[in-house]
Amino acid sequence: MPFLSHLRRPGPLAAALLACALAACSPVFNWREVPFDGELTLLLPCKPDRAQRTLPLGEAAVPLDMIGCEAGGATFALARLPAGDPAQARLRAEAWRAAARRPWAGAQLSEAPITLPRAAEAPAPVELVAHGPAAEARMRWFAHADARGALTLYQATVLGRPSEADAAATFFEGLKLR
């Protein structure tokens, strides 16, 4: 390639400066719409990871699907578990919320009802805010009925304090049920 033969490879300093310039252009919160299942779409500030595990709720171990990522000093996550009929959904929601409160013993907790378009009325959507000595979290639980009437429970969580003040609000406002 004679045309390019007069160009030299950049030195280490030039390469480092280029890398810093490129990093400065990439936002900490790169919001993207992510379909989670056939019933819900959410906004995440980074490329998500997916996982599955079982959650012990009372005497049963329930399958739990999760999606989430870390950005700007916080973890943004959504978890889903099957709830079945309304009575079983209420029991599972109460057990899930109790399990989520356990690690925050001694922290300042506040719980309040919330609204979410297209969420089931029962179990009622609720938000828990936890402020501990070393960490904080906002968790929202809500249910959704599919076309057959089967309920699914969801927990949306922001763990930590995001570096942008409106990041948690963007995450929660980005939850869209179908």
N, C-alpha and C positions, 0 to 999 in steps of 0.2 A: 504494500500500500504506500506508494511513494508520496501521495498527497498528504497522508498523515504522518509521514516519517519525521517531520520537523517538530511534532508535538512530543513533549516529554511527559512521563508519568508524574503525577503530582507527588510531592514530597509528603512526609508524615505530618507536617504542620498543616499543609493545605488540606489533606484528607481529614484531619481532626476538625478544622474549621468548617469544612463542608458537612461533616456529620453533625456538628453543633447547630449549624444553620438549618439542616433538615429536621432535627429534633425540635427546634424552636417553632417550626411550622406545623408540627403535628399536635393537635389539641389533646389535652388531658382527657376531656370528655368528648368522645367521638360517637354521638348518639346514633343508634340504628334501631329500626323496627324489627322485632324478632317474633315469628310465630312460635308459640310454645306448644300448643295442641290445637285441635280443631275448634276450640272454644275461646281461646284467649291469645291476644297479641300484646307484647310489651315493648317498651323502649329500654335499651341497655346502653350504657356509656362506653362499652368496649366489646371486643369479640367474646361471646359467651362460651363457657364450658358447660357440659351437661353431665349429670350423674344420677344414679339410682341407689337407694338404700332402703332399709326397712326401719320404721319408726315404732318403737314399743309404745303402744297406747293401751294402758290397762293390762288386760290379759292377752291382748292380740298384738301381733307384729304386722304393721300395715305397710304396703309398698309406697314409697315416696319418690317422685320424679322431681329433679331440681335443675335449674338453669341459673347461671350467674357469672359475674366477673368482678374484678377489682379495678378501681380507677380513682385517682385523686384522693387517696387515703381512706377509701371506704369500699365495702363489699356490697354489691347490689345483687339480690337473689330472689328467685321465685320458686316456691315448692308447691307440689300438687299431690293430693291423695284422694282416692275414691272414698265417697261417703255413703253411697247407697240411699236409703230412704231418709225422710226428715228426722225421725227419731234417732237413727244411727248417726246421722250427720251432726245433730246437736251434741251427742255424747262424744263423738270424735273431735269436734271443734273445741269443746271444753277441755278434753284431755290434752289436745295439742297446745292450747294456750297455756295450760298449767305446766306442761313440760318446757315450754319456751320461757316461762317466768322463773323456773328453778335456778338457772345459772345467774340470775340477777338478784338473788337474795341479798338484802342489805342495800340495794340500789334504790334510787328514787324512781318509782313507777307511777305512771298515770295512764288510765285507760278511758277511751271515749268512743261512742258510736261514730261511724262514718257513713257516707253514702258513696256508692259506686254504681253507675248506670249498668243495668241488666244483671246486677247481683241478686241472688235469692234473698228474700226477706228473712228467712230462717234457715240456718242460724244467721243472726243479724251481723252485718259487717262491723268490725271493731278495729281500733288502732291502739297499740300499746307503745308507749315511749318510755325508754329506760335510760337513766343517767347514773352510771356507776363511777367509782373513783378513777378507773383507768379506761373506761370504754362507754360508748352509748349506742343505742339502737332505736330504730322505729320499725315496728312490725304491724302489718295489716292482715287480718284474716277476713275472708269472704267466701261465699259459696256460689255456685252457678249450677243451674239445672240444664241438662242437655235436652235434645228433642224428645227423648223417651221419658224424661222426668227424673233420671238418675242424677243425684247431686255429686258434685266434686268440690272439695275444699281446697283453698289456696292460701298460702302465706307469702306475702311480699315483704322483703326485709332490706333495710339499709343499715348496715353495721359499721359504725365508725362515724367520723365527722368529715363529710366530703369537703374538698378544698374550695369548691364553688358553692355559695350559699343556697342557690336554687336547684342544685342537683337532685336532692331527695324529692322535692316537689315535682321536678320533671319526670323522675322515675315513676312516682305514684300516679301522676296524671296520665302517663303513657300506658296504663293498664286498660286494655279494651276488651270487654267481653262481647261475644257475638250472640 
